[in-house]
Amino acid sequence: MAFPSVFASLSDSVDDVCSVAASALIPVTEQLVISLPNEAPNVVSVLWDSLGNLDDLSSACNSIMSLLATLLAFPAARNNLR
């Protein structure tokens, strides 16, 4: 399963790595929420935290915001929001 590697890449210190990881998850978001419902809130948390570390004009922001918006459309991903 590739999820652990992609999930770890969402927290990478290089913006481009985070962007590619987020982009890779966008097309499989529904499957992620269905197959790994306990991981979806963790992904939301990591994405939310990473936004604080990025420049607003960073290219990574687009991918991260797109994945975050897609995930938050699913109630299971909104569990445990702070």
C-alpha angles and dihedrals in degrees: 000000000000097000098094091055094045091046091051089050091058087069096046117131091230111084094212092057091052090048094052092046091051091046090052092055098047096080092047099042095114091049090048092054092047098042100035106025093161091055097052094077089048090054090049090051094050092047092048092049092047092056089066091057098048132086110246090237095049115124088229091066092070094055094042093049091047092052092044092052092047093049095047090058087074118074091215090061092052093060115117096012112167 
